[in-house]
């Protein structure tokens, strides 16, 4: 059982509170901090929490609190982490870890020097479908992963601070690409180094300084490519999709928007449909259990189990730092219009990883490019001569 200090009284804090009191029902939030008294008091009242405060230090140093969960705006993460370091309290921080890699690295080094447990709360890495897919990939079901694609798109975030570039650290990339990048790392391999990024980003719709749309390519040392697509201007709800292509197979995932649950409604009655839904009438796509489908339950189970068992969770501050470094390169590339290197002061994975040859031997003379059963019953072979390089076509 864990006694938890929850820092934050808004949207994400409520998702966290819902998850904590469900799957691992033995855990308890003993205190909540919010900057506004009305927010702290409201959350404490709704969830039956014994204490609330507008003092971050008081919440972190609550004598009953064994672990601190940070559910605060991006610009407050570092100060909250340092308060946990000072108090020697285990800390779980929402995504993104920092507004840039330097902030993230300072937090990483601080928690490691203090020797405290730390977890990076990357919920979309923990969706049930993603966990199953990553498990299959790690068992070799897809062969070598060659390409990943992850998309998160919706009409825009829920709080004012997201829309301020300095406070948030950016726009749609810092908010959404952090999910996509980490999902891609999960498939390609967290020990494979991201080398460089090519990114387009622009402000197309919203009257803000930050980007509201972006597309990026991340090249990894083993030759794999990971693609992210993010938008704050997508109309129609919350679109969460992933694709993985390997040498031996493919996975497609739709986590949220079209999952087999469809409903038609006139608009009368209850208002809420699903996160980021723009309408409560017409054909709608509710989600059976948002806390479950968005990964929150599995995430906190992994984090709190690891803390109790003195092991590392799947997502640590180090993962948050790598993601921040990739996003820094994406922002640089969006400005220069060139491939930009991912600058990593700390790399703990494999080094000097080359591309594996996936060429298939057909016989001593040829490589097999493709074998195909045609609509007229013949088996066609496309071969490459090893010596001359000539491409030839034969029937088997």
Secondary structure, 3 states (H helix, E strand, C coil): CCEEEEECCCHHHHHHHHHHCCCCCCCEEEEEECCCHHHHHHHHHHHCCCEEECCHHHHHCCCCCCEEEECCCHHHHHHHHHHHHHHCCEEEEECCCCCCHHHHHHHHHHHHHHCCCEEEECHHHHCHHHHHHHHHHHCCCCCCEEEEEEEEECCCCCCHHHHCHHHHCCCHHHHHHHHHHHHHHHHHCCCCCEEEEEEEEECCCCCCCCCCEEEEEEEECCCCEEEEEEECCCCCCCEEEEEEEECCEEEEEECCCCCCCCEEECCCCCCCCCCCCCCCCEEECCCCCHHHHCCHHHHHHHHHHHHHHCCCCCCCHHHHHHHHHHHHHHHHHHHHCCCEECCCCCCCCCCCCCCCCCCEECCCCEEEEEEEECCCCCEEEEEEECCCCCEEEEEC
